[in-house]
Amino acid sequence: MNSKKFLVIFGSIALIILGCNAYINYKYDMYGVFDKEFGKYRPSYLNERFAKMDYLLHDGKGKYDTFIFGSSRVQKFNPKLFSDSAYNLGYSAGLPFDYLRDLKTLVASGIKIKKIYLAIDDFSYKRLPEEVSSNINFVGYSGFSDNLKYKTALLLRFPEKEQYKYMQNKLDVYKLKYNINIDGSVDAQGTDNDSDIDLKNYVIDERFKKPTVYSERNKRTQAVIKEIKEFKRICEINKIELIVFMNPTHIVTYLNDDINNLNEFKRELAKIVDFYDFSTINFITKNNYFWVETSHTRYFVSDIIIKRLLEPKNTIPHIKGFGIYLTSNNIDEYISEYSNDLAEYLHTQQDEQYLPLYTYRNRVNDK
């Protein structure tokens, strides 16, 4: 066999293999990039960064004027509690870097935005954008060239073992534990219903002793502040009302954080934008009843946060310390006050966990 014939045969076989890969990866899309049915059960989590933006720029264009930007910690927010034209743009491991990219894309695409709720986390200044985006499931929606590269990489990669089971409908356990609604929110299952769990054992479960840890060595406070400042500038130019808030932090994670770094970040944030802070020591963050684990709150806590965000900013939070409105004028006093609360908590921290006296729908009305 001469070399020319060998190359033709080799090339043909390679094309057939790549073609088969492309067909399988397109037909049995694990990430929601080609198959746009959000709520389908898959052997991998949907790439919400890409899928949600793709929807907003095409089928959903013009349907929404209010957006919730944030990490997986806001995915359970019901956007209809804000307005009928609100969309939940939350996604796993979201960072200000991602939010800025998506805002630029939405504005450049001519989408008219009236209001944005921007959620910041205790890890926002500790996770590296390049580390997050290196996950093939966390690649964001970008320009035509980058999107084409991403789609090509997905099509040509060798199908995974779970994907073959997905093709044959033989998967025993799907990774998708929730359905994504058309408005971007998720339907929670399991530990969001009191009737599904043994509450007395739930609140003392071992999971609540393990903090959610991100390395302080990756601290990029100034870079993140710059990204949020640019986000705010774009909002101002386009007459978009911006409401910023910090998500709750479970007490075990809060105590594991470098408090000095966290306070430094809050001080810098308050210099550029006012914000609501749900993250410090309070009734919600201290009690495991309100948490799935030490990173995510249960579904109904989102409703409590939304209720606070919709109240006049100068009102006192219904739950003490949960949603204090911070500005450059009161941030130092606030940090000093909560430093004292931290010292008091460490001295007198409780062993007894809160349990509701009645259904979770009335869960905090007795406080």
N, C-alpha and C positions, 0 to 999 in steps of 0.2 A: 504494500500500500504506500503510494507516494505521499509526501508531506501535505500537498494541496488537498488531496482527498481526505486525509486524516483531519485536517483543520475544518473542512466542510462538515464532516460527520460530528466532530467534537462540538463545533459551533451550533449545529442543529440540535444535538442532545441538550446542550446548555440552554438554548432558547426554549426547548420544550419544558425543561425543569423550571426555568424562571417563569414561563407562562403558567404552568400548573400552580406554582407558588402564588403568583399574582391572582389567579382565579380564586384559590382557597382563601387568601387573605382579604380579598374584596367581598366574596360571597359570605364568608363567615368572619366578618369584621369584629374583632374583640374590643375595639376602642371607640366605636361610634363615629369614626371619621368618614366612612363610606356608607354604612348602614345607620341612618339617622333616627331610628326608633329608640328614643331615650330610655324608655322603661323596660326594654328587653333584658332578660337575664342572660348574662354572658360569663365566660370563664375568666374575665378580667374586669376591673373597674373601668367605666367609661372615661375617656379623656375629656373631662368637662371643659377644660381650658379651650380646647379646639371646638368641640361639638356645640357648646353654648354660643360662642362667638359666631360660628358658621350659621347657626340658626338666626341669630339677631341680625346678621347682615343680609340674610336672604328671606326665608319663609316668615321670619318674625319681624322683619324690618317695618318700622313705623307703628308697631303695636304697643310699644312701651316707651315711657318717658321718665320713669323713675327706676333707679338701679341700686341693688345692694351688692357692693364689692366686698369680698372677704375670703377667708380660708374655709376649710370644711366646718369650722365652728359656727358659720352662719348658714350652712346649707339647709338647716331646719327652719329658718325664718320663713314665715308665711308672707309672701309679698303683698297679698291682698289685704293684710292688716294695715299696710301703708296706703295703697290705692289699687284700683282695678287695673291700672296700667303700669304696675311695678313688676320688675323682673329680678329674680335671685341669681346673681352672677357669681355666687360662691363656688369655690372648687378646692380640692385637697392641696395642702401646702402652699396656699396662695400667699404671695409676698407683694409689697408695694411696687416692686419692679414689674410684676405681672399686671397690676392694676393700672399703672401708668401706660404700659403698652396697649392694654385693651381700651382705655379711655381715648388715647390718641386715634386708635383705629375706628372707634365708634364716631368720634367727632369728624374725622376725615371722610367717613362714609356718608355724612350728611344726616345722621340720626339726631333728632332734636331731643335734648335731655333737659328736664326741668329740675330734677333733684337726684342727688347721690348720697347714699349712706355708706360710708367707708369704715370698715372694721379693721382695727389694728390688733396684733397679738403680742404676747410677751416674747415670741420667737421671731417677730418681724425683723428685728435688727441682728439676729443671730444665725439665720439660715442664709446660705450663699445662693444667689440666683442660678449660677452655673451648676451647682450641685443638684438643685431641684430640677432644672430643665434637662439634665442628663438622663433622667428617667423618661423612657419613650412614651409613657403614659401621662407625662406632665409637660409635653411640648405645647407651647402656646400658638395661637393663631396669629400669623405675621403677614408679610407681604406675599405676593404671588410666587416669587422665586423660592422663598423659604418654605411656603406651604407645599409647593410642588416637590421639593426635596424630601420633606417629611412623608408625604403620601407615597412617593417612590420607595422610600426606605421601608415603609410598612408593607407595601405590595411585594417587594422582592425578598424580604426576610423569610427564612425557613419557618414554616408553621410549627407551633409548639405542640407538645404532646396533648395538652388539654384541648387544643383547637380541634384535633381529630375527633376527640370524644364529643366536642361541641357539634361537629358535623353530623355525628351519628345520634345526637340527642341522648348521650349516655353519661353525662356528667352527674355525679351523685350530689355534689355540693357546689352551688354557684357562688362566686365571690360577690356578686351584687346582692346586697342585703336590703336594698331599698329601691323604690321606683322614683325616677326623676320626672316631675310633672312638666307640662308645657311652659309653665311660668318659671322654670328653673329650680323650684323648691323640691324637696324630697319627702317621700312618705316614710315615716319611721316605723320600725317594727320592734318587737321584743321588749327591751327594758324601758320603753316609753309608756307602758301601761302598767299601773300598779297591780292590776289583777293577774299579770303574767309572772310576777316575781314574789318571792318570800322576802318582804321588806326588812324584817328583823335581821336576817342573815345577809341580805343585800348590802346594807349600810356598813357592815363590818367586814365586807369581802376584802381579800388580800390585794385586789387590783388597786384599791385606794391608798395603799401604802407605797406605791411605785410612782415616783414623779415622772412627768414627761420632760425628758432632758434634751437640750440642744447646747452644743458647746459654746461657752462664752468666748473661746479663742477666735471664733469667726465674727466677733462683734464688728458691725459696720454701721454704727449709729449715724454718723454724718452722711454717709451715702444714702441711707434710708430717709433721713430728714430732707435731703435734697430731692429725692424722688417724690415725697409727699408734698413738698413745697411746689414742685413743678405741676403735680396733680392739681393742687389748689389754684395755681396760676391759670391753668387751662379752664378750670371751672369758672373762674372770675371773668376771663375773656369771653366765654360763651354763655355767661349769665346763668350758670348752673348753681343751684343752692347746694352747698356741701355740708353734711353733718358727719362728724367724725366721732368714733367711739372706740374704746379698748375693751375687747372681749373679757369675760370672766376668766380668772385663773384659779384652778383648784388649790386649796391651801398647801397641799403637799408639794405641788409644783412651784407655787409661790415661794415657799421656804427653801426650795432647792435652787431657785434663781439667785443670781448675784444681785442683791437688792440695790447696791450702789449703781450698777450698770442700768438696772431697770429705772431707777429714779432719774439718772442722767438722761435716759431716753425720754422720759416723760417731761422733764424740764425743757429739753430741746424741742419736743413736739409742741408744748404750750407756747413757745416763742413764735411759732408760725401759724398755729391754728387752735381754736378752742375745741375741747372734746369732752365727751362723757367717759368717765372711768368706772368700769365694773370689775376691775381686776384685783382690787386689794382685799384685805380681810373683812369679811362681812358674813351675814347669815347664810347666804347662798354658797359662797366659796368655802365655808367651813364645814358644810354638811353634805355628806355623800349621797343623801337621798336625791339631790338635785343633779347628780352626775352619772354619766355612763362609765367613765373612767377618769383619770386625772388630766384629760385634755378636753373632752367634750361634755357639755351639759346635756341634760335630757330635754326632750322636745318642748315641754311647757315652759322652760326657762327662757326660751326664745321669745315667747309671748310676753313675759315679764319685761324683758329688755325692750321690746318694741313699744310696749305701753309707756315706759320711761322716756324713750326717744321722742314720742309724740306729745309729751307733756311740755309746758313752758320751761325753758332752761333754768329759770330762777326758782323753780319749785323744789321743795325738799323731797328726795326720793322716798317712796312708800316704804321700801326696805332700807334701813339705815346703811349708808355707805355704798349702796348698790346703784351706781350711776351718778356720781358727783360730777357736776359740770365744772370743768377746769379751764382757767385762762392764765395768761402770763401774770395776772395780778394776784391770783390765789394759789398758784402751784407750790410755792415754797412753804407756805403755811400748811397746805394739804399734806405735803410729803413729811413735814415735821410731825404733824398730828398722827399720821399713820406709822411713823417710826415708833412713836410711843405705843400705839396699838399693837405693833409687832412685838415690842418688848413685853407688854402685858400678856399677849397671847402665849408667848414662849414660857412665861412664868406660871400661867394659870390654864394652859390649854386643856380643853375638855376631852374626856374619853367618851362621854355619852353623845350619841348621834341623834339628830332630830328624826322623828317619825310622825307622819301626819295623823291627825285624830280621825280624819274622814277622807273621802275620795280626793285624789290628786287634783281634781278640777277646782277644789277649794283650798289647795295646798298651802298657800301663804297668807290667807286672810286672817289667820289666828295670830299673825305676827305684826 
